[in-house]
Amino acid sequence: MTRRSRDTSTAPDSPPVRGGTINDIARLAGVSKKTVSRVINRSPLVQQETREKIEALIREVGYVPDPMARGLAFRKSFLIGMVYDNPNAQYIVNMQEGALASLRGSGFELVVHPCDSKSEDYIEGVRHFVLQHRLHGVILVPRVSEDGALVEMLQQAGCRYARIAAVSLDEPARMIATNDRLGAVEVANYLESLGHRNIGLITGPQRYLSTRERGAGFLQALSRRGIELPPDNIVEGGYTFESGVACAERLLALDPRPTAIFTLNDEMAAGVYKAAFKIGLAVPDDLSVVGFDDSPLASRLWPSLSSVRLPIRDMGSFAAAMLIANEDAARAAPLIAPHLVVRESCHPPKNGGRGAH
């Protein structure tokens, strides 16, 4: 009788394919799959020597646990969602970068859900997203962060959340308030100090809390300095470059035209640059411009744009950190204080601030 040769493919010293599986790690370490799982999930029920051995094998093999599989195995999700309805792509990218920085090395992953908050069924869409992925928590980005009905749905679904908004709307451990009004006040004081009195304001959509907070802060600060803007000097934009161009064209057609324009984000400020260039106006010699957010665009424009700095990456990082922290150890985010970064886009007006013809 022919004796079969012994299959050594599962011998303890046989290296797995790069990437491997949890079974490969368990076999190489000489432990159970459950022990490997405990190490992956940072359980204290593993001896230090065993933990170090397993972690070294994971690094050597390049094994990456699947977040969905981990969630199913431990009845705990390792996915953090980000829900947003925001037309400013750079804002969202910066927010995601900040969240990913906090999640790096934690075992959690980020999944995103863009939505249209004007749609009748958008809350149901978010609910489906949360339940389908069994999310551990959700980062709510303006404008959806301002929606009380959405927050109520998440509470009913038992899903943790962190809200980012212009003012505090929730408990400190669930809230990152950006205090937008403070930055707008600083812009008003700065422009008036340069001598500008005929000023244009390009807002965002009025349904955004950031629009209302930034706009109110700016107008009230001007009023305290004796400046009241006529209705024609206030135009509603859409937080997009194209809306900035269209709104600036309206403002620059006024007689007298404004000597300075404040836009409630940087994308619209870039639109003002284009509208001014089209009719032969130079920034800042003929027109001063200030934006909001201090996105990378602000320093790339020429001349560079003065803008209110919001730490958008930090906001995303704080939100993610709040969600993955132990609930008992959850802390409020650090105080966010926006401030004006002065660059080259503003000069005193040529004619003493009365407006140009």
C-alpha positions as CSV (number, residue, x, y, z in Angstrom):
1,M,0.0,0.0,0.0
2,T,1.3,3.4,-1.0
3,R,1.8,5.7,2.0
4,R,0.6,9.2,1.4
5,S,3.0,12.0,2.0
6,R,2.1,14.3,4.8
7,D,0.5,17.7,3.7
8,T,2.7,20.4,5.4
9,S,0.7,23.3,4.1
10,T,-0.8,23.9,7.5
11,A,2.3,23.4,9.5
12,P,3.0,26.0,12.1
13,D,6.1,27.3,10.4
14,S,4.6,27.7,6.9
15,P,4.2,31.3,6.0
16,P,0.8,32.5,4.8
17,V,0.2,34.5,1.6
18,R,0.9,38.2,2.2
19,G,-2.2,39.8,3.8
20,G,-3.3,36.5,5.3
21,T,-6.4,35.8,7.4
22,I,-7.2,35.7,11.0
23,N,-6.8,31.9,10.9
24,D,-3.2,32.3,9.5
25,I,-2.4,34.5,12.5
26,A,-3.9,32.1,15.0
27,R,-2.0,29.2,13.4
28,L,1.4,31.0,13.4
29,A,1.0,32.2,16.9
30,G,-0.2,28.8,18.2
31,V,-3.3,30.3,19.7
32,S,-7.1,30.2,19.1
33,K,-8.8,32.5,16.6
34,K,-10.7,34.0,19.6
35,T,-7.4,35.1,21.2
36,V,-6.3,36.9,18.0
37,S,-9.7,38.6,17.9
38,R,-9.3,39.8,21.5
39,V,-5.9,41.3,20.6
40,I,-7.4,43.0,17.5
41,N,-10.1,44.5,19.6
42,R,-7.7,45.5,22.4
43,S,-9.3,43.2,25.0
44,P,-7.4,43.3,28.4
45,L,-8.0,39.5,28.7
46,V,-4.7,38.6,26.9
47,Q,-1.3,38.2,28.5
48,Q,1.2,40.9,27.4
49,E,3.7,38.4,25.9
50,T,0.9,36.8,23.8
51,R,-0.4,40.1,22.7
52,E,3.1,41.3,21.5
53,K,3.6,38.1,19.6
54,I,0.3,38.3,17.8
55,E,0.7,42.0,17.0
56,A,4.2,41.3,15.6
57,L,2.7,38.6,13.4
58,I,-0.1,40.9,12.2
59,R,2.5,43.5,11.2
60,E,4.8,40.9,9.5
61,V,2.0,39.2,7.5
62,G,0.2,42.5,6.7
63,Y,-3.2,41.3,8.0
64,V,-5.9,44.0,8.0
65,P,-9.1,43.1,9.9
66,D,-12.3,43.9,7.9
67,P,-14.4,46.4,9.8
68,M,-17.7,44.9,8.8
69,A,-16.6,41.4,9.8
70,R,-15.3,42.7,13.1
71,G,-18.6,44.3,13.7
72,L,-20.6,41.1,13.0
73,A,-18.3,39.0,15.1
74,F,-18.3,41.3,18.2
75,R,-21.8,42.9,17.8
76,K,-20.0,46.2,17.5
77,S,-19.5,48.3,14.5
78,F,-16.1,49.7,13.5
79,L,-17.4,52.1,11.0
80,I,-17.9,55.9,11.5
81,G,-20.2,57.7,9.1
82,M,-20.0,61.2,7.8
83,V,-23.3,62.7,6.6
84,Y,-23.3,66.0,4.7
85,D,-25.2,68.3,2.4
86,N,-22.6,71.0,1.5
87,P,-21.8,72.5,-1.9
88,N,-18.2,73.3,-0.9
89,A,-16.1,70.3,-1.9
90,Q,-12.9,71.6,-0.3
91,Y,-14.7,72.0,3.0
92,I,-15.8,68.4,2.9
93,V,-12.4,67.1,1.9
94,N,-10.8,69.0,4.8
95,M,-13.4,67.6,7.2
96,Q,-12.7,64.1,6.0
97,E,-9.0,64.5,6.3
98,G,-9.4,65.6,9.9
99,A,-11.7,62.7,10.8
100,L,-9.3,60.1,9.1
101,A,-6.4,61.5,11.1
102,S,-8.2,60.7,14.4
103,L,-9.3,57.3,13.2
104,R,-5.9,56.2,12.0
105,G,-4.6,53.3,14.1
106,S,-7.9,53.0,16.0
107,G,-9.3,50.1,13.9
108,F,-12.3,52.3,12.9
109,E,-12.9,53.3,9.3
110,L,-14.8,56.2,7.7
111,V,-17.8,55.9,5.3
112,V,-19.5,58.9,3.8
113,H,-23.0,59.7,2.8
114,P,-23.7,62.8,0.7
115,C,-27.4,63.8,0.7
116,D,-29.9,66.4,-0.3
117,S,-31.5,67.8,2.8
118,K,-34.2,69.5,0.7
119,S,-35.4,66.1,-0.4
120,E,-38.5,64.8,1.5
121,D,-37.0,61.4,2.1
122,Y,-33.5,62.4,3.0
123,I,-33.8,61.4,6.7
124,E,-35.1,58.0,5.7
125,G,-32.0,57.7,3.4
126,V,-29.7,58.5,6.3
127,R,-31.6,56.0,8.5
128,H,-31.0,53.3,5.9
129,F,-27.3,54.3,5.7
130,V,-26.9,54.0,9.5
131,L,-28.7,50.7,9.8
132,Q,-27.2,49.1,6.7
133,H,-23.6,49.7,7.9
134,R,-24.4,49.2,11.6
135,L,-22.5,52.4,12.3
136,H,-20.8,53.0,15.6
137,G,-21.5,56.7,15.2
138,V,-22.1,59.5,12.7
139,I,-20.4,62.9,12.1
140,L,-23.0,65.5,11.1
141,V,-21.7,68.3,9.0
142,P,-23.5,71.6,8.4
143,R,-26.2,71.9,7.1
144,V,-27.6,68.5,8.2
145,S,-26.1,69.0,11.7
146,E,-28.7,71.7,12.2
147,D,-31.7,69.4,11.6
148,G,-33.5,68.4,14.8
149,A,-35.6,65.8,13.1
150,L,-32.4,64.0,11.8
151,V,-30.9,64.0,15.3
152,E,-34.2,62.6,16.8
153,M,-34.0,59.8,14.2
154,L,-30.4,58.9,15.2
155,Q,-31.4,58.9,18.9
156,Q,-34.3,56.5,18.2
157,A,-31.9,54.3,16.2
158,G,-29.4,54.2,19.1
159,C,-26.7,55.7,17.0
160,R,-24.1,58.0,18.5
161,Y,-23.5,61.3,16.7
162,A,-21.3,64.4,16.8
163,R,-22.7,67.7,15.5
164,I,-20.7,70.5,13.9
165,A,-22.6,73.8,13.7
166,A,-22.1,77.6,14.0
167,V,-23.6,77.6,17.5
168,S,-24.2,75.0,20.2
169,L,-27.3,73.0,19.6
170,D,-26.8,70.0,21.8
171,E,-25.0,68.6,24.9
172,P,-21.3,69.5,25.0
173,A,-20.1,65.9,24.5
174,R,-22.1,65.7,21.2
175,M,-21.4,69.2,19.9
176,I,-18.6,71.2,18.2
177,A,-19.7,74.8,18.0
178,T,-17.6,76.9,15.6
179,N,-18.8,80.3,16.8
180,D,-18.9,81.8,13.3
181,R,-20.4,85.1,14.5
182,L,-17.1,86.1,16.2
183,G,-15.2,85.9,12.9
184,A,-17.7,88.0,11.0
185,V,-17.6,90.6,13.7
186,E,-13.8,90.8,13.3
187,V,-14.3,91.4,9.5
188,A,-16.7,94.2,10.1
189,N,-14.4,95.9,12.5
190,Y,-11.4,95.5,10.1
191,L,-13.1,96.9,7.0
192,E,-14.5,99.9,8.9
193,S,-11.0,100.5,10.4
194,L,-9.7,100.8,6.8
195,G,-12.2,103.4,6.0
196,H,-14.8,101.3,4.1
197,R,-18.4,102.4,4.6
198,N,-20.1,101.4,1.4
199,I,-19.7,97.6,1.7
200,G,-21.3,94.7,-0.1
201,L,-22.3,91.4,1.6
202,I,-22.7,88.1,-0.2
203,T,-24.4,85.6,2.0
204,G,-25.0,81.9,1.7
205,P,-28.4,80.3,1.6
206,Q,-30.6,81.5,4.4
207,R,-31.5,78.0,5.5
208,Y,-27.9,77.5,6.6
209,L,-27.3,78.5,10.3
210,S,-23.8,79.6,9.3
211,T,-25.3,82.1,6.9
212,R,-27.5,83.6,9.6
213,E,-24.8,83.7,12.2
214,R,-22.1,85.1,10.0
215,G,-24.4,87.6,8.4
216,A,-26.0,88.8,11.7
217,G,-22.6,89.2,13.3
218,F,-21.3,91.2,10.4
219,L,-24.3,93.6,10.1
220,Q,-24.6,94.1,13.9
221,A,-20.9,95.0,14.2
222,L,-21.2,97.5,11.4
223,S,-24.3,99.0,13.0
224,R,-22.4,99.5,16.2
225,R,-19.9,101.5,14.2
226,G,-22.6,103.6,12.6
227,I,-22.8,101.8,9.3
228,E,-26.2,100.5,8.0
229,L,-26.1,98.5,4.7
230,P,-28.9,99.3,2.3
231,P,-30.9,96.2,1.1
232,D,-29.3,96.3,-2.4
233,N,-25.9,95.8,-0.8
234,I,-26.9,92.4,0.6
235,V,-27.2,89.5,-1.9
236,E,-27.9,85.8,-1.3
237,G,-25.4,83.4,-2.8
238,G,-25.2,79.7,-2.8
239,Y,-21.7,79.1,-1.2
240,T,-20.4,78.3,-4.8
241,F,-18.0,80.0,-7.1
242,E,-20.7,80.6,-9.7
243,S,-23.0,82.3,-7.3
244,G,-20.1,84.5,-6.1
245,V,-19.6,85.7,-9.7
246,A,-23.4,86.4,-10.2
247,C,-23.8,88.2,-6.9
248,A,-20.7,90.3,-7.4
249,E,-21.9,91.4,-10.8
250,R,-25.1,92.7,-9.1
251,L,-23.1,94.5,-6.4
252,L,-20.6,96.0,-8.8
253,A,-23.4,97.3,-11.0
254,L,-24.7,99.6,-8.2
255,D,-24.1,103.3,-8.3
256,P,-22.1,104.0,-6.3
257,R,-20.6,100.5,-6.2
258,P,-19.2,99.1,-2.9
259,T,-15.5,99.6,-2.2
260,A,-15.4,96.3,-0.3
261,I,-17.2,93.0,-0.4
262,F,-17.4,90.4,2.3
263,T,-18.4,86.9,1.2
264,L,-19.5,84.2,3.7
265,N,-17.1,81.6,2.2
266,D,-13.9,81.6,0.1
267,E,-15.5,80.0,-3.0
268,M,-17.8,83.0,-3.5
269,A,-14.8,85.4,-2.8
270,A,-13.0,83.8,-5.8
271,G,-16.1,84.5,-7.8
272,V,-15.9,88.2,-6.8
273,Y,-12.3,88.3,-8.1
274,K,-13.5,87.1,-11.5
275,A,-16.4,89.5,-11.7
276,A,-14.1,92.4,-10.8
277,F,-11.5,91.4,-13.4
278,K,-14.2,91.2,-16.1
279,I,-15.0,94.9,-15.7
280,G,-11.4,96.1,-15.2
281,L,-11.4,96.5,-11.4
282,A,-8.2,95.5,-9.5
283,V,-8.2,93.8,-6.1
284,P,-7.4,95.5,-3.7
285,D,-6.7,98.9,-5.4
286,D,-10.3,99.3,-6.6
287,L,-12.1,96.7,-4.5
288,S,-11.3,95.0,-1.2
289,V,-12.5,91.5,-0.7
290,V,-12.7,89.2,2.4
291,G,-13.8,85.6,2.6
292,F,-14.6,83.1,5.3
293,D,-13.2,79.6,6.1
294,D,-9.5,80.3,5.1
295,S,-9.5,77.3,2.8
296,P,-6.3,76.5,0.7
297,L,-7.9,78.6,-2.0
298,A,-7.4,81.8,0.0
299,S,-3.6,81.7,-0.2
300,R,-3.6,80.5,-3.8
301,L,-5.6,83.4,-5.2
302,W,-3.7,86.5,-6.4
303,P,-3.6,88.8,-4.6
304,S,-4.0,86.4,-1.6
305,L,-7.3,86.6,0.1
306,S,-8.0,87.9,3.6
307,S,-10.3,85.3,5.2
308,V,-11.7,84.2,8.5
309,R,-9.9,81.0,9.6
310,L,-12.0,78.1,10.8
311,P,-9.9,75.0,11.7
312,I,-12.0,72.6,9.5
313,R,-9.6,69.7,9.7
314,D,-9.5,70.0,13.5
315,M,-13.3,70.1,13.6
316,G,-13.4,66.8,11.7
317,S,-10.7,65.3,14.0
318,F,-12.5,66.4,17.2
319,A,-15.8,64.9,15.9
320,A,-14.3,61.5,15.1
321,A,-12.4,61.5,18.5
322,M,-15.6,62.2,20.4
323,L,-17.3,59.2,18.7
324,I,-14.6,56.6,19.3
325,A,-14.0,57.6,22.9
326,N,-15.4,55.6,25.7
327,E,-18.8,57.1,26.5
328,D,-17.9,57.6,30.1
329,A,-14.7,59.4,29.0
330,A,-16.3,61.6,26.4
331,R,-15.3,65.2,26.7
332,A,-16.5,68.4,25.0
333,A,-14.4,69.6,22.1
334,P,-11.9,72.4,22.7
335,L,-13.3,75.9,22.2
336,I,-13.1,77.0,18.6
337,A,-12.5,80.7,18.1
338,P,-12.4,81.8,14.4
339,H,-10.2,84.7,13.5
340,L,-9.4,86.9,10.5
341,V,-6.2,86.2,8.6
342,V,-5.2,89.4,6.9
343,R,-3.5,89.1,3.5
344,E,-3.2,91.2,0.4
345,S,-6.9,91.6,-0.7
346,C,-7.8,94.7,1.3
347,H,-6.7,98.4,1.0
348,P,-8.3,101.6,2.3
349,P,-10.8,102.9,-0.3
350,K,-9.6,105.5,-2.8
351,N,-12.3,108.1,-2.1
352,G,-12.7,107.8,1.6
353,G,-15.2,104.9,1.6
354,R,-18.2,106.6,0.0
355,G,-18.3,104.2,-3.0
356,A,-17.0,104.3,-6.5
357,H,-18.9,105.4,-9.7
